[in-house]
């Protein structure tokens, strides 16, 4: 709803136009009441109050739509923030899982290396008496 007030100093006339920006066809504008001629302040007040009362549903509707848009925007922002937090938590868990897997692989590699060293030492220990015996014979 728009209210346009114009004053002409030349003719001492006041024009007031009230329009509904949501009106989609011109037939809606044709239903508007036209008030012409000089009016007393009381008559103007009565007319303006009637226009406000008749337009109240448009004002209430506009306010509700704006509130709903703000709520939807706030909800979207909250959902985006929650999604990003969940994504960061998932990435952190994945990073931790990879680090744990790499640590386990390193430990397994180290254990395998130690096992091979021990086997080689055992093999050398088994061969040592045979070598010593062969040296004594020579």
C-alpha positions in Angstrom: 0.0 0.0 0.0 1.4 3.4 -0.9 0.1 6.7 0.2 0.9 9.7 -1.9 0.1 13.2 -0.7 0.5 16.2 -3.0 -0.3 19.8 -2.2 -0.9 22.5 -4.7 -0.2 26.0 -3.4 -1.8 27.6 -6.4 -5.3 26.1 -5.9 -5.0 25.3 -2.1 -5.8 21.7 -3.0 -4.6 18.5 -1.4 -4.5 15.2 -3.3 -4.2 11.9 -1.5 -3.7 8.7 -3.5 -3.7 5.3 -1.9 -2.7 2.4 -4.0 -2.0 -1.3 -3.6 1.3 -2.3 -5.2 0.1 -5.9 -5.1 -2.8 -5.2 -7.4 -2.3 -7.2 -10.5 -4.9 -5.9 -12.8 -6.5 -2.6 -13.4 -10.0 -3.7 -12.3 -8.8 -3.7 -8.7 -8.0 -0.1 -9.0 -11.4 0.7 -10.4 -13.0 -0.4 -7.1 -11.3 2.4 -5.3 -13.6 5.1 -3.9 -13.0 8.6 -5.1 -13.6 11.6 -2.9 -13.7 15.0 -4.5 -14.4 18.4 -3.3 -13.4 20.3 -0.2 -13.4 18.3 3.0 -13.1 19.3 6.6 -10.3 17.9 8.7 -12.8 15.7 10.4 -14.1 14.3 7.1 -10.5 13.8 5.9 -9.7 11.9 9.1 -12.7 9.7 8.7 -11.8 8.9 5.1 -8.2 8.1 6.0 -9.3 5.9 8.9 -11.7 4.0 6.6 -8.9 3.6 4.0 -6.6 2.3 6.7 -9.2 -0.1 8.1 -9.9 -1.4 4.5 -6.2 -1.8 3.9 -5.4 -3.4 7.2 -5.4 -6.9 5.7 -2.8 -5.9 3.1 -0.6 -4.4 5.8 -0.9 -7.4 8.1 -0.3 -9.7 5.2 2.8 -7.8 4.1 4.2 -7.8 7.6 3.6 -11.5 8.0 5.3 -12.2 4.6 8.3 -10.1 5.6 8.5 -11.9 8.9 8.3 -15.3 7.2 11.0 -14.2 4.8 13.2 -13.2 7.7 12.5 -16.4 9.5 13.2 -18.5 6.4 16.5 -16.6 5.9 17.5 -17.1 9.6 16.6 -20.8 9.3 18.6 -21.2 6.1 21.6 -19.5 7.8 21.3 -21.8 10.8 21.0 -24.9 8.6 24.1 -23.7 6.6 26.0 -23.2 9.8 25.0 -26.6 11.2 25.9 -28.2 7.8 29.4 -26.6 7.8 30.0 -27.6 11.4 29.0 -31.2 10.6 31.2 -31.1 7.5 34.2 -29.8 9.6 33.6 -32.5 12.2 33.4 -35.2 9.5 36.7 -33.9 8.0 38.3 -33.9 11.4 37.2 -37.5 12.1 38.4 -38.5 8.6 41.8 -36.8 9.2 42.1 -38.6 12.6 41.1 -41.9 11.1 43.8 -41.5 8.4 46.4 -40.6 11.0 45.5 -43.6 13.1 45.7 -45.8 10.0 49.1 -44.4 9.1 50.3 -44.9 12.6 49.1 -48.6 12.6 50.8 -49.1 9.2 54.1 -47.6 10.6 53.9 -49.9 13.7 53.1 -52.9 11.5 56.1 -52.1 9.2 58.4 -51.6 12.2 57.2 -54.8 13.8 57.8 -56.7 10.5 61.3 -55.2 10.3 62.1 -56.2 13.9 60.7 -59.7 13.2 63.0 -60.1 10.2 66.0 -58.8 12.1 65.3 -61.3 14.9 64.9 -64.1 12.3 68.2 -63.2 10.8 69.9 -63.1 14.2 68.4 -66.5 15.0 69.6 -67.8 11.7 73.1 -66.4 12.3 73.0 -67.9 15.8 72.2 -71.3 14.4 74.9 -71.1 11.8 77.5 -69.8 14.2 78.2 -73.2 15.9 78.5 -74.9 12.5 81.0 -72.2 11.3 83.0 -72.4 14.5 83.2 -76.2 14.2 84.3 -75.9 10.6 87.0 -73.4 11.5 88.3 -75.7 14.2 88.6 -78.5 11.7 90.7 -76.3 9.4 
